[in-house]
């Protein structure tokens, strides 16, 4: 069998590039790229770390968000890169990401039953503004058994706080419904070290 030819990058679309591990130079697969305020979401890197955005809806300065469970990306924060994009030009932007920490946890109700659809909001206890960690504007929710894998946490010697928001629809009479917040308990506490 003949060895595979090395990958050769070719620019494509309005924005393209390769995302690699900052230490090893290996490609980062399945990272999610999103262009803020442009309706572009869930563009994923392939096995070569390659991504491309074929079109944008609003030209101008656009903020690029990169999210991965395995790597520290760029969420809705001041350090997210801003690029001037338009349909008439092709921009190439490569990213090097640092490895991240991740945790799998289960959210339980008061009876010890896993809760589905609970939104988890990770924040750093050292951040006085309580900015979400690696926030892409997409909620991180538990599966049907109450489990969720959270990643993209920068290595830190301080603790992270995970806030669980569960909504339960309660029927009053026949058609009148309202939502109320319900407390949730974690089956695991996470500390970075």
HUDACOR-V822878 format. One record per pair of residues at least 12 apart in sequence whose ideal C-beta (glycine too) atoms are under 7 Angstrom apart, sorted by the first residue. I is the first residue (numbers start at 1). J is the second residue. If there is no record, write none. Layout:
# HUDACOR-V822878
i->I j->J
i->I j->J
This chain:
# HUDACOR-V822878
i->7 j->48
i->9 j->50
i->11 j->90
i->11 j->92
i->12 j->52
i->13 j->52
i->13 j->53
i->13 j->54
i->14 j->53
i->14 j->54
i->14 j->55
i->14 j->56
i->14 j->85
i->14 j->87
i->14 j->90
i->14 j->91
i->15 j->52
i->15 j->53
i->15 j->83
i->15 j->85
i->15 j->91
i->15 j->93
i->16 j->51
i->16 j->52
i->16 j->92
i->17 j->51
i->17 j->92
i->17 j->93
i->17 j->94
i->17 j->95
i->18 j->48
i->18 j->49
i->18 j->50
i->18 j->94
i->19 j->31
i->19 j->45
i->19 j->49
i->19 j->51
i->19 j->66
i->19 j->95
i->19 j->97
i->20 j->49
i->20 j->96
i->21 j->97
i->21 j->99
i->22 j->96
i->22 j->97
i->22 j->98
i->27 j->47
i->27 j->48
i->27 j->49
i->28 j->45
i->28 j->49
i->28 j->68
i->28 j->71
i->28 j->97
i->29 j->45
i->29 j->46
i->29 j->47
i->29 j->49
i->30 j->44
i->30 j->45
i->31 j->44
i->31 j->45
i->31 j->66
i->31 j->67
i->31 j->68
i->31 j->71
i->31 j->73
i->32 j->44
i->32 j->67
i->32 j->136
i->33 j->51
i->33 j->64
i->33 j->66
i->34 j->65
i->34 j->136
i->35 j->53
i->35 j->56
i->35 j->62
i->35 j->64
i->36 j->62
i->36 j->63
i->36 j->65
i->37 j->58
i->38 j->56
i->38 j->57
i->38 j->58
i->38 j->62
i->39 j->57
i->40 j->53
i->40 j->56
i->55 j->87
i->56 j->85
i->56 j->87
i->59 j->85
i->59 j->86
i->59 j->87
i->60 j->84
i->61 j->82
i->61 j->84
i->62 j->82
i->62 j->83
i->62 j->85
i->63 j->80
i->63 j->82
i->64 j->80
i->64 j->81
i->64 j->83
i->64 j->93
i->65 j->80
i->65 j->136
i->66 j->95
i->67 j->134
i->67 j->136
i->67 j->152
i->68 j->97
i->68 j->151
i->68 j->152
i->69 j->102
i->69 j->149
i->69 j->151
i->69 j->152
i->70 j->99
i->70 j->100
i->70 j->102
i->70 j->151
i->71 j->97
i->71 j->98
i->71 j->99
i->71 j->100
i->71 j->152
i->72 j->97
i->72 j->98
i->72 j->100
i->72 j->134
i->72 j->152
i->72 j->154
i->73 j->97
i->73 j->134
i->73 j->152
i->75 j->132
i->75 j->134
i->75 j->135
i->75 j->136
i->76 j->135
i->76 j->137
i->77 j->131
i->81 j->93
i->100 j->151
i->100 j->152
i->100 j->153
i->100 j->154
i->101 j->153
i->101 j->155
i->101 j->192
i->102 j->149
i->102 j->150
i->102 j->151
i->102 j->153
i->103 j->150
i->103 j->190
i->104 j->147
i->104 j->149
i->105 j->148
i->105 j->186
i->105 j->187
i->105 j->188
i->105 j->190
i->106 j->146
i->106 j->147
i->106 j->187
i->107 j->142
i->107 j->146
i->107 j->164
i->107 j->184
i->107 j->186
i->108 j->146
i->108 j->185
i->108 j->187
i->109 j->184
i->114 j->145
i->114 j->146
i->114 j->147
i->115 j->142
i->115 j->146
i->115 j->166
i->115 j->184
i->116 j->142
i->116 j->143
i->116 j->144
i->116 j->146
i->117 j->141
i->117 j->142
i->118 j->141
i->118 j->142
i->118 j->164
i->118 j->165
i->118 j->166
i->118 j->184
i->119 j->139
i->119 j->140
i->119 j->141
i->119 j->165
i->120 j->140
i->120 j->148
i->120 j->150
i->120 j->162
i->120 j->164
i->121 j->163
i->121 j->165
i->122 j->150
i->122 j->153
i->122 j->160
i->122 j->162
i->123 j->160
i->123 j->161
i->124 j->156
i->124 j->158
i->124 j->160
i->125 j->158
i->125 j->159
i->125 j->160
i->125 j->161
i->126 j->158
i->133 j->152
i->133 j->153
i->133 j->160
i->134 j->152
i->153 j->192
i->155 j->192
i->156 j->192
i->157 j->192
i->157 j->193
i->159 j->191
i->159 j->192
i->160 j->190
i->160 j->192
i->162 j->186
i->162 j->190
i->164 j->184
i->165 j->181
i->166 j->181
i->166 j->182
i->166 j->184
i->167 j->179
i->167 j->181
i->168 j->180
i->168 j->182
